[in-house]
Amino acid sequence: MNNTFIYKQATLADFRHAIDEYGWVVYEKAINQKLISDIIAGFEASYLLRREIQKMNGIEENMEGTLHHLLEKDNFAMELLRKLCCHREIRDFLGGNYILNGINGVINSRKSKSYIQNIHRDVRTFSGENRYMIQMIVVLDDFTIFNGATHFLSGSHKLDIRPDEKHFKAFSKQAVAKKGSIILFDSNLWHAGGINFTRKQRRALTLGFTKPYIKQQFDYPRFLGYEYGETLDSDLRQIIGYNARVPASLQEYYQPREHRMYKSDQG
């Protein structure tokens, strides 16, 4: 398939063609191995914390190996976002400024089962040609046909109706990719996590980016703190969502333009 590129060599025209025709793009050699190692090092503790809460609240079924909302002040997520990976492509796809909708993780172990292995797309409502969300997978372990590389049904980002299991199995392709690769895909695209038949884990980060007026899955600015946001550079403030906040009081609402919580360039 003609949707795999070396990250530093790929052009915007390459992206536009592949994302329109296939709905997904693979960028090889996108992230350095030091950062990949740092992300992996923080995965186990992050998973155990979230798994404990899942069990405590009685929602652990079908959530095995899933880690949600990994953005914290002092972990790997900040360093990843600072690199502005695929910034050009995301801005082009969404037509300008964008924010982080969610940053999650997946640990696909031998024959483990979770909801991500069902055929799904990452938006509730089909948006057609109205692009408002794009997904990113950061490959932390080599994606292979044996360890559960994600299945994508190319071209299905243009279809509203969920494909049946037989059709999906016959025509979907697995995203075989090396550690350090990035996979970008249209959030309308039908896909499914694969089954891991090996004894080793297959780990990945999954990030969603939206136009700023779309509600975030998690209130990252409030979680991190508004004062903390003042210490960040302008790019990080934008991506994390500090420029697209919702006032929670009249005092926050009635502010001069330069201090408003929702900036005028957010759509």
C-alpha positions, 0 to 999 in steps of 0.5 A, a space after each residue: 500500500 502507498 500509505 507508508 512513509 519515512 517521517 522526515 522525508 514525507 510531504 504534505 501532499 503525501 499525507 493528503 493523498 493517503 489520508 483521503 484515499 486510505 484513511 490512514 498513514 504510517 510514518 516510520 522513524 518518527 520518534 527517537 528510541 530514547 523517548 520510546 524507552 522513557 514511555 515504556 518505563 512509565 507504562 506499568 505503574 500507570 496501568 496498575 494505578 488505573 486498573 485499581 480504579 477500574 476494579 474499585 468502580 466495578 468497570 474492569 470487564 473488557 478494559 484489560 490492558 487499557 490506560 486512560 488520560 496519561 497526561 501528567 506534569 512530570 511524565 513522558 506525555 509532556 515531552 512527547 507533546 513538546 515534539 509537535 509530532 505531525 503538527 503540520 499534518 494535524 493542522 492541515 487535516 483540521 484546518 488550523 488550531 487543534 487541541 488534545 482530546 485524549 491521550 491513552 495507552 494500550 497493552 495488548 498481551 497474549 490473547 487478552 480481550 478488551 473493547 478495542 478489539 471490536 470493530 469501531 471508529 473513534 467518533 460517535 457520530 459520522 462526520 463525513 467530509 466535515 473533519 473535526 477529529 484525527 487519531 494518532 498511534 505511537 508504536 512502542 513495540 513493533 506492530 506485527 501480524 502475530 502480536 495484534 497490529 491494528 486492523 484498518 479497513 481502508 476507505 471506510 472513513 467515507 462510510 457511515 454504516 459499520 461493516 459486518 465482521 465477514 467483510 471487515 476480516 476479508 478486506 482490512 489490513 494490519 498496520 505493520 510498523 516498527 517501534 518508533 513509528 506513528 500511525 495517523 488516521 481519520 477518526 471516521 475510519 473503521 478499525 479494530 485491535 488485533 489478537 496477540 498470539 505471542 508471549 510478549 506485550 504489544 504496547 502503544 499510545 493512542 492520542 486524539 486531536 480535535 478542533 478546539 471547540 470539541 469537548 475534551 474527554 478529560 479536563 486537562 487544563 483544570 487537572 494540571 492547574 491553570 497556574 501551571 499552564 502559565 509556565 508552558 510555551 504557547 504551543 503546549 498551551 494550545 495543544 493541551 487546551 488552555 486556550 479553549 477553556 469554559 468559564 465556571 463563574 461570572 468572574 471568569 466570564 467577564 474578562 478583557 479579551 486578552 484574559 478570556 478563557 476561550 480565545 478568539 482564534 479557536 473556531 
